[in-house]
Amino acid sequence: MSAGTPSTAVLLMAYGTPRHRDEIEPYYTDIRRGRPPTPEALAELVARYEAIGGLSPLAELTEAQAAGLQAALDDLAPGTHRVFLGLKHAAPMIETTVAEIADAGFTRIVGLVLAPHHSSYSIGQYIGRTKAAAEPLGISVVGIDSWAVEPAFVDFIADDLRTRREAMGEGSLVAFTAHSLPQRIIDSGDLYPDELRSTAVAIAERLGMEEGSDWTIAWQSAGRTPEPWIGPDIGELIDDVAAGGAHRGVIVSAVGFVADHLEVLYDLDIEARVRAEQHGLAFDRTACVNDRPDVMAALAQRVVEAGATIT
């Protein structure tokens, strides 16, 4: 790198989403590890996108998060970091971006995933792919494994949740959710459920909420495979809340997701809401972080600290 140019590449990683209708099938095929979806499965996915306006806003939001992180880094450590975007299931893929980073002359990468909770199945895979692509090119990589209890993140959710609880009134149950994973991964010792719980506890402590009476944990958006996935599913939880009769409504805080996308806009705002309303339950959900400047600034601080450990 020449003098005065950034010395550290920041690989900001996310799941990815189709940007155009003709990208839906290849995107779905990539998720299915190269197995094309059946016409019925593809039509169902297209219908879900149609229900939220045609496509997910995730691509634009991820780019806004990258821009927000770059702006925060420029404020915190001017001229030292350059943010690149790498995606798991859409272009630009992680490996493609690592090659771009190498071509730009960087020998240091800080990997940051746009998901707060560590799991070998999620963040572990992102960082693993980065290292596999980078190390043969002579690039050192350090990954940020978790930001589950980052104060700026916790404060943002807690402040929003406080407002929504006050609006719903007495008798609401808060359900903190994240994307479900196959039970076999948890049985292998993965700490993902502990990560989600750490976020839930941190927020509950801010608001003085008691587990069981005021809040609980649920899971959502499980894959459609024969093997069991961790639960309870948010839909099943809503059924149980209605049957129990102790709460008048449910507020979902989808803290496992940091941008509005299909699993929030459809799985919660449409499916879960309809299920709650069919039971006569009030329903609400907390906002996603998206590109909140205070959260992006906190992540920028973590990037700087992680980069300082690269020798």
Number of C-alpha atoms within 10 A of each C-alpha: 11 7 6 8 11 17 19 24 25 29 26 24 24 24 19 19 24 20 17 10 11 9 13 19 20 17 19 21 17 16 16 12 9 11 11 16 17 11 10 9 13 16 13 12 17 16 14 20 19 13 14 16 11 13 21 23 18 21 21 13 17 25 15 15 24 23 17 22 27 21 17 21 25 15 12 14 13 12 14 15 22 20 22 22 22 27 23 20 21 22 16 15 17 25 18 14 21 28 14 13 24 17 10 11 16 20 18 21 31 27 27 28 24 21 22 23 26 22 22 17 14 18 24 16 13 23 24 16 15 26 21 13 18 22 13 9 16 12 19 17 23 20 22 20 18 17 22 22 20 16 15 18 23 21 17 18 21 21 14 15 23 14 11 16 19 10 10 16 10 11 15 23 24 27 23 25 24 24 17 20 22 17 14 13 16 17 9 8 10 16 16 20 18 14 19 23 19 15 23 26 20 17 24 20 11 13 13 10 15 12 14 10 13 16 20 19 22 25 25 25 20 17 13 8 8 7 9 13 21 18 17 15 18 24 21 16 20 25 15 11 19 19 11 9 11 12 17 18 26 27 21 27 25 24 26 22 21 22 25 19 20 21 19 22 19 20 17 23 17 14 14 23 22 15 18 21 13 12 15 12 20 16 22 22 20 22 19 20 19 19 19 17 16 16 23 24 20 18 22 25 17 17 23 18 13 18 23 12 9 13 6
